[in-house]
Amino acid sequence: MQNSSYILIPYTLFCILFCVALFAPVRWSLVAYIILSAVDFNSGNDGVGILNTLKGIGYPIVLLWRLKLYAGHGKVVLAPVAWLLLTIYAGLAGFWSLFPLSAAKLTVEMAGSFLICLAFMRATKAGCLTPSSVLVPAAIGVLLTGVLRTVFLPDWGDSPNRFTGFTTAQGYASLLAALFAMALGARTLKSWVRWLLCLSLLTALILDGSRIYVIGLILSTMVALLVSYSRPWLKLLGVASVILIVLGLVAEKDTLIRLVSEFAPHNRVADTINAVIEGNMHSTGVGTIVFRKQVYQRAFQALQESSLLELTFGHGTSNGRMLRGTLAPGVGDPNRAVHNEWLRILYEWGGVGLGLWFVFIFSVVLYALEGVHRDRLGHARPLLIFLPAFLCGFSTENILAGAGHAENIGFVLLAALATVSHRKRIMYLPTSAPIPYVQSDMRPRIAAAPRPYYVPTSAARR
């Protein structure tokens, strides 16, 4: 039995990290905020949690003010426009919602995610947000939150058999996957540091037990191989190695099945593999899969019975809670009921919302691809690598309602980092030093300046 005094650990950790995020130098402020995303407090079905509000809305406003000298943007990008339109439509659809407070909460959280991305973008302009400056301390801190929860409060928020921070296990898995993508895609870190981080984060993800993010991470690794700057023969060697590993596992399937069976009682990934092998759909490893399947069936049935008006404009923000019916006791958070954001968007916001969402995702993919082509330092590669895992998670979890939370902070972080690849000149060195910047052709130049700043192309040419 855990000591009741341990309940103070997440609250103390929140206060310490939040104070560091507010008052520390910007680099360490960002590190603290990323770690803080793994400390979450449930505000109830219809409540508005003050701590989560401070984290999701208050901090990005403060950070935007601290970095006000780096305000402004270049050309208009489609992705943020599509996100803002989707946020506005979510607010409008709240007028015909049965859960108006939950609809308002979702709209505010979506706006909060936008503010966080803006603040992170300014941090990249200031040279405070780079893989080399935040990745290692942030990854260590996020992993330590998992250790604290496992040792002192194993029953906090999720199954004690799952390695997670003081947040949902699926949200924690999303953050681990994003940090994994950053470690795998960034080229400004030493190779041994990147591989050590990847191994540690992958191990933590498997211990977390998120099946969908394990699948997503496999897909992300394949994307990383395809977009790497390695020579073609190295890519072929990597593909051949994967094939050989799979063939080896098939050849030793009896040993593999025995090992999986031993770990099945303690890990959801192993339990699911064991259930698939045995054909047991009532195993604890697939329990939530059965529940999700029932919710999805109800969603499809409800869509078939919907009118043309409902299919076009949706049933109303947060009304996806009605799809659960009596499948789970209690009301539950209406913004986390469907466990599939694709179905949730189509049901609640109709064809209009789904169209805006597709525009957003398509524009993000194009933005990442263009960034990878422009920048061989790899600032956009982590976003492109993470997208398969993120979209997999989007298919089984509720990610939209998560400003400052672990489930979407990784995506916001990598999206902001990708903007570096689309700039003409980027400054990184400390105050009073000659500042090297990178041109679009990635050749170094020197510009004397009293502090890091962004130099427009026309001014640099003069």
The 8 nearest C-alpha neighbors of each residue, nearest first, counted from 0:
[[1, 2, 3, 152, 154, 153, 151, 5],
 [0, 2, 3, 152, 151, 5, 153, 4],
 [1, 3, 4, 5, 0, 151, 6, 152],
 [2, 4, 5, 6, 1, 7, 0, 152],
 [5, 3, 6, 2, 7, 8, 1, 151],
 [6, 4, 7, 3, 8, 2, 151, 152],
 [5, 7, 4, 8, 3, 9, 152, 10],
 [6, 8, 5, 10, 9, 11, 4, 3],
 [7, 9, 11, 5, 6, 10, 12, 4],
 [10, 8, 12, 11, 7, 13, 38, 165],
 [11, 9, 13, 7, 12, 8, 14, 6],
 [10, 12, 8, 14, 13, 9, 7, 15],
 [11, 13, 9, 15, 10, 14, 8, 16],
 [12, 14, 10, 16, 11, 15, 17, 9],
 [15, 13, 17, 11, 12, 16, 18, 10],
 [14, 16, 12, 18, 17, 13, 11, 19],
 [15, 17, 19, 13, 31, 18, 14, 20],
 [18, 16, 20, 14, 19, 15, 13, 21],
 [17, 19, 21, 15, 20, 16, 14, 22],
 [18, 20, 23, 16, 17, 22, 21, 28],
 [19, 21, 28, 17, 18, 31, 32, 22],
 [22, 20, 18, 19, 17, 23, 28, 58],
 [21, 23, 19, 20, 18, 24, 28, 25],
 [22, 24, 19, 28, 27, 20, 25, 21],
 [25, 23, 27, 26, 28, 22, 20, 19],
 [24, 26, 28, 27, 29, 23, 127, 122],
 [25, 27, 127, 29, 28, 24, 30, 128],
 [28, 26, 30, 29, 25, 24, 23, 31],
 [27, 29, 20, 25, 31, 23, 26, 30],
 [28, 30, 32, 27, 26, 31, 25, 33],
 [29, 31, 27, 137, 33, 32, 28, 133],
 [32, 30, 34, 28, 16, 20, 29, 33],
 [33, 31, 35, 29, 34, 30, 20, 28],
 [32, 34, 30, 35, 36, 31, 29, 137],
 [33, 35, 141, 31, 32, 36, 37, 140],
 [34, 36, 32, 37, 38, 33, 31, 16],
 [35, 37, 404, 405, 34, 33, 38, 403],
 [36, 38, 35, 405, 164, 166, 34, 165],
 [39, 37, 165, 35, 36, 166, 13, 164],
 [38, 40, 166, 165, 37, 41, 36, 404],
 [41, 39, 42, 51, 38, 166, 50, 48],
 [40, 42, 43, 39, 48, 51, 44, 156],
 [41, 43, 48, 46, 47, 40, 44, 45],
 [44, 42, 46, 41, 45, 332, 47, 331],
 [43, 45, 332, 331, 46, 42, 330, 333],
 [46, 44, 43, 101, 100, 47, 332, 42],
 [47, 45, 42, 43, 44, 48, 100, 101],
 [46, 48, 42, 49, 45, 52, 104, 43],
 [49, 47, 42, 51, 50, 52, 46, 41],
 [48, 50, 52, 51, 53, 47, 42, 54],
 [51, 49, 53, 52, 48, 54, 40, 39],
 [50, 52, 54, 48, 53, 49, 55, 40],
 [53, 51, 49, 55, 54, 50, 56, 48],
 [54, 52, 57, 50, 51, 56, 55, 49],
 [53, 55, 51, 52, 58, 56, 57, 403],
 [54, 56, 403, 402, 52, 53, 111, 51],
 [57, 55, 111, 52, 53, 58, 59, 54],
 [58, 56, 53, 60, 59, 54, 55, 61],
 [57, 59, 61, 60, 54, 56, 62, 53],
 [60, 58, 62, 115, 61, 57, 56, 114],
 [61, 59, 63, 58, 57, 62, 64, 56],
 [62, 60, 58, 64, 59, 63, 65, 57],
 [63, 61, 65, 59, 64, 60, 118, 58],
 [62, 64, 118, 60, 66, 61, 65, 67],
 [63, 65, 67, 61, 62, 66, 60, 59],
 [66, 64, 62, 63, 67, 61, 68, 25],
 [67, 65, 63, 64, 68, 69, 62, 121],
 [66, 68, 64, 69, 70, 65, 63, 121],
 [69, 67, 66, 70, 65, 64, 121, 452],
 [68, 70, 67, 121, 66, 124, 71, 125],
 [71, 69, 67, 68, 121, 72, 66, 63],
 [72, 70, 69, 73, 121, 68, 67, 117],
 [73, 71, 74, 70, 75, 69, 121, 120],
 [72, 74, 75, 71, 422, 76, 421, 455],
 [73, 75, 76, 72, 77, 421, 71, 422],
 [74, 76, 73, 77, 72, 80, 79, 78],
 [77, 75, 78, 74, 79, 80, 362, 366],
 [76, 78, 80, 79, 81, 362, 75, 359],
 [79, 77, 359, 81, 362, 80, 76, 363],
 [80, 78, 82, 81, 77, 83, 76, 359],
 [79, 81, 83, 77, 82, 78, 84, 76],
 [80, 82, 84, 78, 359, 79, 83, 355],
 [83, 81, 79, 85, 80, 84, 86, 78],
 [84, 82, 86, 80, 85, 81, 79, 87],
 [83, 85, 87, 81, 86, 82, 88, 80],
 [84, 86, 82, 88, 83, 87, 355, 89],
 [87, 85, 83, 89, 84, 88, 106, 109],
 [88, 86, 84, 90, 89, 85, 83, 91],
 [87, 89, 91, 85, 90, 86, 92, 84],
 [90, 88, 86, 92, 87, 91, 106, 316],
 [89, 91, 87, 93, 88, 92, 106, 86],
 [90, 92, 88, 93, 89, 94, 87, 95],
 [93, 91, 315, 89, 316, 94, 90, 95],
 [92, 94, 96, 316, 90, 102, 91, 95],
 [93, 95, 92, 96, 91, 99, 315, 90],
 [96, 94, 315, 93, 92, 97, 314, 316],
 [97, 95, 315, 93, 98, 316, 99, 94],
 [96, 98, 99, 318, 95, 315, 317, 93],
 [97, 99, 96, 101, 100, 102, 317, 318],
 [100, 98, 102, 101, 96, 93, 97, 103],
 [101, 99, 103, 102, 98, 104, 45, 46],
 [100, 102, 104, 103, 98, 99, 45, 105],
 [101, 103, 99, 105, 93, 316, 100, 104],
 [102, 104, 100, 106, 101, 105, 99, 107],
 [105, 103, 101, 107, 102, 106, 108, 100],
 [104, 106, 108, 102, 400, 103, 107, 109],
 [107, 105, 103, 109, 108, 104, 90, 86],
 [106, 108, 110, 104, 109, 105, 111, 103],
 [109, 107, 111, 402, 105, 110, 106, 400],
 [108, 110, 112, 106, 111, 107, 86, 105],
 [109, 111, 107, 113, 108, 112, 106, 114],
 [112, 110, 108, 114, 113, 56, 109, 402],
 [111, 113, 402, 115, 109, 114, 110, 108],
 [112, 114, 110, 116, 111, 115, 117, 109],
 [115, 113, 111, 117, 116, 112, 59, 118],
 [116, 114, 112, 59, 118, 117, 113, 119],
 [115, 117, 119, 113, 114, 118, 411, 415],
 [118, 116, 114, 120, 115, 119, 113, 121],
 [119, 117, 63, 115, 121, 120, 116, 62],
 [118, 120, 122, 116, 121, 117, 415, 115],
 [121, 119, 415, 117, 123, 122, 118, 116],
 [120, 122, 124, 118, 123, 119, 69, 66],
 [121, 123, 119, 125, 127, 120, 124, 128],
 [122, 124, 128, 126, 120, 125, 121, 127],
 [125, 123, 121, 122, 126, 453, 69, 120],
 [124, 126, 122, 123, 127, 451, 452, 121],
 [125, 127, 427, 123, 124, 128, 426, 122],
 [128, 126, 26, 122, 125, 123, 129, 25],
 [127, 129, 123, 122, 126, 132, 133, 26],
 [128, 130, 132, 131, 133, 127, 123, 126],
 [131, 129, 134, 132, 133, 185, 128, 187],
 [130, 132, 129, 188, 133, 134, 187, 135],
 [131, 133, 129, 130, 134, 128, 127, 26],
 [134, 132, 130, 30, 137, 136, 135, 131],
 [133, 135, 130, 137, 136, 138, 131, 132],
 [134, 136, 138, 137, 133, 139, 131, 132],
 [137, 135, 139, 138, 134, 133, 140, 30],
 [136, 138, 140, 30, 134, 139, 135, 133],
 [139, 137, 141, 135, 140, 136, 134, 142],
 [140, 138, 136, 142, 137, 141, 143, 135],
 [141, 139, 143, 137, 142, 138, 34, 136],
 [140, 142, 34, 138, 144, 143, 139, 137],
 [141, 143, 145, 139, 144, 140, 138, 146],
 [142, 144, 146, 140, 145, 141, 139, 147],
 [145, 143, 164, 147, 141, 146, 142, 148],
 [144, 146, 164, 163, 142, 148, 143, 147],
 [145, 147, 143, 149, 144, 148, 150, 142],
 [148, 146, 144, 150, 145, 149, 151, 143],
 [147, 149, 152, 145, 146, 151, 153, 150],
 [150, 148, 153, 146, 147, 151, 152, 145],
 [151, 149, 147, 148, 146, 152, 153, 145],
 [150, 152, 148, 147, 149, 153, 5, 1],
 [153, 151, 148, 154, 155, 149, 150, 1],
 [152, 154, 159, 149, 148, 155, 151, 150],
 [155, 153, 159, 152, 157, 158, 156, 148],
 [156, 154, 152, 153, 157, 165, 148, 159],
 [155, 157, 154, 167, 166, 165, 158, 168],
 [158, 156, 155, 154, 159, 167, 168, 161],
 [157, 159, 160, 161, 154, 156, 153, 155],
 [160, 158, 153, 154, 161, 157, 149, 162],
 [159, 161, 158, 265, 162, 266, 153, 207],
 [162, 160, 207, 159, 158, 208, 163, 206],
 [163, 161, 207, 206, 145, 149, 160, 203],
 [162, 164, 145, 168, 207, 171, 161, 165],
 [163, 165, 145, 144, 166, 37, 148, 171],
 [166, 164, 38, 37, 39, 148, 155, 163],
 [165, 167, 39, 164, 38, 37, 168, 156],
 [166, 168, 170, 169, 171, 156, 157, 165],
 [167, 169, 171, 163, 170, 172, 207, 166],
 [170, 168, 172, 171, 167, 209, 173, 406],
 [171, 169, 406, 405, 173, 167, 172, 168],
 [170, 172, 168, 174, 169, 173, 405, 163],
 [173, 171, 169, 175, 170, 174, 204, 176],
 [172, 174, 170, 176, 406, 171, 175, 177],
 [173, 175, 177, 171, 409, 405, 176, 172],
 [176, 174, 172, 178, 173, 177, 200, 179],
 [175, 177, 179, 173, 174, 178, 172, 180],
 [178, 176, 409, 180, 174, 179, 175, 385],
 [177, 179, 181, 175, 180, 176, 182, 174],
 [180, 178, 176, 182, 177, 197, 181, 183],
 [181, 179, 381, 183, 177, 178, 385, 182],
 [182, 180, 381, 178, 184, 179, 183, 185],
 [183, 181, 179, 193, 180, 184, 185, 178],
 [182, 184, 180, 181, 185, 179, 193, 197],
 [183, 185, 381, 181, 380, 182, 180, 377],
 [184, 186, 377, 181, 182, 187, 183, 378],
 [187, 185, 188, 376, 377, 184, 189, 190],
 [186, 188, 185, 131, 189, 376, 130, 377],
 [189, 187, 186, 131, 190, 193, 192, 185],
 [188, 190, 192, 191, 193, 187, 186, 194],
 [189, 191, 193, 192, 194, 188, 186, 195],
 [190, 192, 194, 193, 189, 195, 188, 196],
 [193, 191, 195, 189, 190, 194, 196, 188],
 [194, 192, 182, 190, 196, 191, 195, 197],
 [193, 195, 197, 191, 196, 192, 198, 190],
 [196, 194, 192, 198, 197, 193, 191, 199],
 [195, 197, 199, 193, 194, 198, 200, 192],
 [196, 198, 194, 200, 179, 195, 199, 201],
 [197, 199, 201, 195, 196, 200, 194, 202],
 [200, 198, 196, 202, 201, 197, 195, 203],
 [199, 201, 203, 197, 202, 198, 175, 196],
 [202, 200, 204, 198, 203, 199, 197, 205],
 [203, 201, 199, 205, 204, 200, 198, 206],
 [202, 204, 200, 206, 201, 205, 207, 199],
 [205, 203, 207, 201, 206, 202, 172, 200],
 [204, 206, 202, 208, 207, 203, 201, 213],
 [207, 205, 203, 208, 162, 204, 161, 202],
 [208, 206, 162, 161, 204, 205, 209, 163],
 [207, 209, 267, 268, 206, 205, 266, 210],
 [210, 208, 212, 211, 207, 169, 213, 172],
 [209, 211, 213, 268, 212, 208, 214, 267],
 [210, 212, 214, 213, 209, 215, 392, 391],
 [211, 213, 215, 214, 209, 210, 216, 388],
 [212, 214, 216, 210, 215, 211, 209, 217],
 [215, 213, 211, 217, 212, 216, 210, 218],
 [388, 216, 214, 212, 218, 213, 217, 387],
 [215, 217, 219, 213, 218, 214, 388, 212],
 [216, 218, 220, 214, 215, 219, 213, 221],
 [219, 217, 215, 221, 216, 220, 387, 222],
 [220, 218, 216, 222, 384, 221, 217, 387],
 [219, 221, 223, 217, 222, 218, 216, 224],
 [220, 222, 224, 218, 219, 223, 225, 217],
 [221, 223, 219, 225, 224, 220, 384, 226],
 [224, 222, 220, 226, 221, 225, 384, 227],
 [223, 225, 221, 227, 222, 226, 220, 234],
 [224, 226, 222, 223, 227, 221, 234, 228],
 [227, 225, 223, 224, 222, 228, 380, 371],
 [228, 226, 224, 229, 225, 223, 184, 234],
 [227, 229, 226, 230, 375, 225, 224, 231],
 [230, 228, 227, 233, 231, 234, 232, 224],
 [229, 231, 233, 232, 228, 234, 227, 235],
 [232, 230, 234, 233, 235, 229, 236, 228],
 [231, 233, 235, 234, 230, 236, 229, 237],
 [234, 232, 236, 235, 231, 230, 237, 229],
 [233, 235, 237, 231, 236, 232, 238, 224],
 [236, 234, 232, 238, 237, 233, 239, 231],
 [235, 237, 233, 239, 234, 238, 240, 232],
 [236, 238, 234, 240, 235, 239, 233, 241],
 [239, 237, 235, 241, 240, 236, 234, 242],
 [238, 240, 236, 242, 237, 241, 235, 243],
 [241, 239, 243, 237, 238, 242, 236, 244],
 [240, 242, 244, 238, 243, 239, 245, 237],
 [241, 243, 239, 245, 240, 244, 246, 238],
 [244, 242, 246, 240, 245, 241, 247, 239],
 [243, 245, 247, 241, 242, 246, 240, 248],
 [246, 244, 248, 242, 247, 243, 249, 241],
 [247, 245, 243, 249, 248, 244, 250, 242],
 [248, 246, 244, 250, 245, 249, 243, 251],
 [247, 249, 251, 245, 250, 246, 252, 244],
 [250, 248, 252, 246, 247, 251, 245, 255],
 [249, 251, 247, 248, 252, 246, 253, 245],
 [252, 250, 248, 249, 254, 253, 255, 247],
 [251, 253, 255, 249, 254, 250, 248, 256],
 [254, 252, 256, 255, 251, 257, 250, 249],
 [255, 253, 257, 252, 256, 251, 258, 259],
 [254, 256, 252, 258, 253, 257, 259, 251],
 [257, 255, 259, 253, 254, 258, 252, 260],
 [256, 258, 260, 254, 255, 259, 253, 261],
 [259, 257, 261, 255, 260, 256, 254, 262],
 [258, 260, 256, 262, 261, 269, 257, 263],
 [261, 259, 263, 257, 258, 262, 256, 273],
 [260, 262, 258, 259, 263, 257, 264, 265],
 [261, 263, 259, 260, 265, 264, 269, 266],
 [262, 264, 270, 269, 260, 266, 265, 261],
 [265, 263, 262, 266, 270, 261, 260, 267],
 [266, 264, 263, 262, 160, 267, 270, 269],
 [267, 265, 269, 263, 268, 208, 270, 264],
 [266, 268, 270, 208, 284, 269, 271, 263],
 [269, 267, 208, 271, 270, 210, 266, 272],
 [268, 270, 263, 272, 266, 271, 259, 267],
 [271, 269, 263, 284, 267, 273, 268, 272],
 [270, 272, 284, 274, 268, 273, 269, 285],
 [273, 271, 269, 275, 274, 270, 276, 268],
 [272, 274, 270, 276, 271, 275, 260, 269],
 [275, 273, 271, 279, 277, 272, 276, 278],
 [276, 274, 278, 272, 273, 277, 271, 279],
 [277, 275, 273, 274, 278, 272, 279, 256],
 [276, 278, 274, 279, 275, 273, 272, 280],
 [279, 277, 275, 276, 274, 280, 273, 281],
 [278, 280, 274, 277, 281, 282, 275, 276],
 [279, 281, 282, 278, 285, 274, 275, 286],
 [282, 280, 279, 286, 283, 285, 284, 274],
 [281, 283, 284, 280, 285, 279, 274, 286],
 [284, 282, 286, 285, 281, 270, 267, 287],
 [283, 285, 271, 270, 282, 267, 286, 274],
 [286, 284, 288, 283, 287, 282, 271, 280],
 [285, 287, 283, 288, 289, 284, 282, 281],
 [288, 286, 290, 289, 285, 291, 284, 283],
 [287, 289, 285, 291, 286, 290, 292, 284],
 [288, 290, 292, 287, 286, 291, 293, 285],
 [291, 289, 287, 293, 292, 288, 294, 286],
 [292, 290, 294, 288, 293, 289, 287, 295],
 [291, 293, 289, 295, 290, 294, 288, 296],
 [294, 292, 296, 290, 291, 295, 297, 289],
 [293, 295, 291, 297, 296, 292, 323, 298],
 [296, 294, 298, 292, 297, 293, 291, 299],
 [297, 295, 293, 299, 298, 294, 292, 300],
 [296, 298, 300, 294, 295, 299, 301, 322],
 [299, 297, 295, 301, 296, 300, 322, 302],
 [300, 298, 302, 296, 301, 297, 303, 295],
 [299, 301, 297, 303, 298, 302, 296, 304],
 [302, 300, 298, 304, 299, 303, 297, 305],
 [303, 301, 305, 299, 304, 300, 298, 346],
 [302, 304, 300, 301, 305, 299, 306, 298],
 [303, 305, 301, 302, 300, 306, 299, 310],
 [306, 304, 302, 303, 309, 301, 310, 307],
 [305, 307, 309, 308, 310, 304, 302, 303],
 [308, 306, 310, 309, 311, 305, 312, 313],
 [307, 309, 311, 306, 310, 312, 313, 305],
 [310, 308, 313, 306, 312, 311, 307, 314],
 [309, 311, 349, 307, 308, 313, 312, 350],
 [310, 312, 350, 349, 308, 309, 313, 351],
 [313, 311, 349, 309, 348, 310, 351, 308],
 [349, 314, 312, 348, 347, 309, 310, 315],
 [313, 315, 347, 309, 346, 348, 318, 312],
 [316, 314, 96, 347, 92, 95, 313, 318],
 [315, 317, 93, 347, 92, 102, 96, 318],
 [318, 316, 333, 319, 334, 102, 98, 101],
 [319, 317, 320, 316, 315, 321, 96, 97],
 [318, 320, 321, 317, 322, 337, 343, 347],
 [319, 321, 333, 318, 336, 322, 323, 317],
 [320, 322, 319, 323, 324, 318, 333, 336],
 [323, 321, 320, 319, 324, 297, 298, 294],
 [324, 322, 321, 326, 320, 294, 325, 336],
 [323, 325, 322, 321, 326, 327, 320, 294],
 [324, 326, 327, 323, 328, 329, 322, 330],
 [325, 327, 323, 324, 328, 290, 294, 293],
 [328, 326, 325, 329, 323, 324, 330, 331],
 [329, 327, 325, 330, 326, 331, 324, 323],
 [330, 328, 331, 327, 325, 44, 332, 326],
 [329, 331, 332, 328, 44, 333, 320, 327],
 [332, 330, 44, 329, 333, 336, 335, 320],
 [331, 333, 44, 334, 335, 336, 330, 45],
 [334, 332, 320, 317, 336, 335, 331, 319],
 [333, 335, 332, 317, 336, 400, 101, 105],
 [336, 334, 332, 397, 333, 337, 338, 331],
 [335, 337, 320, 333, 338, 334, 332, 319],
 [336, 338, 339, 319, 343, 335, 294, 320],
 [339, 337, 396, 395, 397, 336, 335, 340],
 [340, 338, 395, 394, 396, 337, 341, 342],
 [339, 341, 343, 342, 393, 397, 344, 394],
 [342, 340, 344, 343, 339, 345, 394, 393],
 [343, 341, 345, 340, 344, 339, 346, 298],
 [342, 344, 340, 346, 341, 345, 347, 339],
 [345, 343, 348, 347, 341, 342, 346, 340],
 [344, 346, 349, 342, 343, 348, 353, 347],
 [347, 345, 343, 344, 313, 349, 348, 342],
 [346, 348, 313, 314, 315, 316, 344, 345],
 [349, 347, 313, 352, 344, 312, 345, 346],
 [313, 350, 348, 345, 312, 311, 310, 351],
 [349, 351, 311, 353, 352, 354, 310, 345],
 [352, 350, 354, 349, 353, 312, 311, 355],
 [353, 351, 348, 355, 354, 350, 349, 356],
 [352, 354, 356, 350, 355, 351, 345, 344],
 [353, 355, 357, 351, 356, 352, 350, 358],
 [356, 354, 358, 352, 353, 357, 85, 81],
 [355, 357, 353, 359, 358, 354, 352, 360],
 [356, 358, 360, 354, 359, 355, 361, 353],
 [359, 357, 355, 361, 356, 360, 362, 354],
 [358, 360, 78, 356, 81, 362, 357, 361],
 [361, 359, 363, 357, 362, 358, 356, 364],
 [360, 362, 358, 364, 363, 359, 357, 365],
 [361, 363, 365, 359, 78, 364, 360, 366],
 [364, 362, 366, 360, 365, 361, 78, 367],
 [365, 363, 367, 361, 366, 362, 368, 360],
 [366, 364, 368, 362, 367, 363, 369, 361],
 [365, 367, 363, 369, 364, 368, 362, 370],
 [368, 366, 370, 364, 365, 369, 383, 379],
 [369, 367, 365, 371, 370, 366, 364, 372],
 [370, 368, 372, 366, 367, 371, 365, 373],
 [369, 371, 367, 420, 373, 379, 372, 368],
 [370, 372, 368, 379, 369, 374, 373, 380],
 [371, 373, 369, 370, 374, 368, 375, 367],
 [374, 372, 370, 371, 369, 420, 375, 439],
 [373, 375, 420, 376, 371, 372, 370, 377],
 [374, 376, 377, 373, 371, 372, 228, 378],
 [377, 375, 374, 186, 378, 187, 185, 420],
 [376, 378, 380, 185, 375, 379, 186, 374],
 [377, 379, 417, 380, 420, 416, 376, 419],
 [380, 378, 417, 370, 371, 377, 367, 382],
 [379, 381, 377, 383, 184, 382, 371, 378],
 [382, 380, 181, 184, 180, 384, 383, 379],
 [383, 381, 413, 385, 384, 380, 379, 414],
 [382, 384, 380, 386, 367, 381, 385, 379],
 [383, 385, 381, 219, 382, 223, 386, 222],
 [384, 386, 382, 180, 388, 383, 387, 219],
 [385, 387, 389, 383, 388, 384, 390, 382],
 [388, 386, 390, 389, 219, 385, 215, 391],
 [215, 389, 387, 391, 386, 385, 390, 216],
 [390, 388, 386, 392, 391, 387, 385, 393],
 [389, 391, 393, 387, 392, 388, 386, 394],
 [392, 390, 388, 394, 393, 389, 215, 387],
 [391, 393, 389, 394, 390, 395, 396, 388],
 [394, 392, 390, 391, 396, 340, 395, 389],
 [393, 395, 339, 391, 392, 340, 396, 341],
 [394, 396, 339, 338, 392, 393, 391, 397],
 [397, 395, 338, 339, 393, 392, 398, 394],
 [398, 396, 335, 338, 340, 399, 339, 393],
 [397, 399, 400, 406, 401, 396, 407, 393],
 [398, 400, 401, 397, 109, 105, 407, 108],
 [401, 399, 105, 398, 108, 402, 109, 334],
 [400, 402, 404, 399, 398, 403, 407, 108],
 [403, 401, 112, 55, 108, 404, 111, 400],
 [402, 404, 55, 36, 408, 54, 401, 405],
 [405, 403, 36, 401, 402, 406, 408, 407],
 [404, 406, 36, 170, 37, 174, 408, 171],
 [407, 405, 170, 173, 404, 398, 408, 174],
 [406, 408, 410, 409, 405, 398, 401, 404],
 [407, 409, 411, 405, 410, 403, 404, 412],
 [410, 408, 177, 412, 174, 407, 411, 413],
 [409, 411, 413, 407, 412, 408, 414, 177],
 [412, 410, 408, 414, 409, 116, 413, 415],
 [411, 413, 409, 415, 410, 414, 408, 416],
 [412, 414, 416, 382, 410, 415, 411, 417],
 [415, 413, 411, 417, 416, 412, 410, 382],
 [416, 414, 120, 412, 413, 417, 418, 119],
 [415, 417, 413, 418, 414, 419, 378, 412],
 [418, 416, 379, 414, 378, 419, 415, 420],
 [417, 419, 420, 421, 416, 415, 414, 422],
 [420, 418, 417, 421, 422, 416, 378, 123],
 [419, 421, 370, 374, 418, 417, 422, 378],
 [422, 420, 418, 419, 370, 423, 373, 417],
 [423, 421, 419, 420, 424, 425, 418, 439],
 [424, 422, 439, 438, 456, 425, 421, 437],
 [423, 425, 437, 438, 436, 422, 454, 453],
 [424, 426, 436, 437, 453, 427, 423, 422],
 [427, 425, 436, 451, 452, 435, 434, 126],
 [426, 428, 126, 451, 425, 429, 434, 125],
 [427, 429, 434, 451, 426, 432, 430, 435],
 [430, 428, 432, 451, 450, 431, 427, 434],
 [429, 431, 450, 432, 449, 451, 428, 448],
 [432, 430, 449, 450, 429, 433, 448, 447],
 [431, 433, 430, 434, 429, 428, 449, 448],
 [434, 432, 447, 446, 445, 435, 448, 431],
 [433, 435, 446, 428, 445, 432, 447, 426],
 [436, 434, 445, 444, 426, 446, 443, 433],
 [435, 437, 425, 426, 424, 444, 443, 434],
 [436, 438, 424, 441, 443, 425, 442, 444],
 [439, 437, 441, 423, 424, 440, 442, 436],
 [438, 440, 423, 441, 437, 373, 424, 422],
 [439, 441, 438, 442, 437, 373, 374, 423],
 [442, 440, 438, 437, 439, 443, 374, 375],
 [441, 443, 440, 438, 437, 444, 439, 436],
 [444, 442, 437, 436, 435, 441, 438, 445],
 [443, 445, 435, 436, 437, 442, 446, 438],
 [446, 444, 435, 434, 436, 433, 447, 443],
 [445, 447, 434, 433, 435, 448, 444, 436],
 [448, 446, 433, 434, 445, 449, 432, 431],
 [449, 447, 450, 446, 433, 434, 431, 451],
 [448, 450, 431, 430, 447, 432, 451, 433],
 [449, 451, 430, 448, 431, 452, 429, 432],
 [452, 450, 426, 427, 125, 428, 430, 429],
 [451, 453, 426, 125, 450, 454, 124, 69],
 [452, 454, 425, 124, 426, 424, 455, 451],
 [455, 453, 424, 459, 452, 456, 458, 425],
 [456, 454, 458, 457, 459, 453, 424, 423],
 [455, 457, 459, 458, 423, 460, 454, 424],
 [458, 456, 460, 459, 455, 461, 454, 423],
 [459, 457, 461, 455, 460, 456, 454, 453],
 [458, 460, 456, 461, 457, 455, 454, 446],
 [459, 461, 457, 458, 456, 455, 454, 438],
 [460, 458, 459, 457, 456, 455, 454, 446]]
